[in-house]
């Protein structure tokens, strides 16, 4: 649903995953979606460079979360909420959940 707005499917997976789970590392997102790690890392870096995400190091992992200080945080969360509900409804209707 957000693919056209965010630019690609990896970007959508990243933002929805972080919105739903709060804070994640790249490999958790890739594993959950059954996708390669490299595109996920690139999207995380892109969103962090743009200020939409912030990160912290825990052990050997880099955890990412939404940047609550970004001026577009509130509208972004509203879009992600709508998309997450839509994705849930679509997946639920076809029995994927």
Order of alpha helices (4+ residues) and beta strands (2+ residues): alpha-alpha-beta-alpha-alpha-beta-beta-alpha
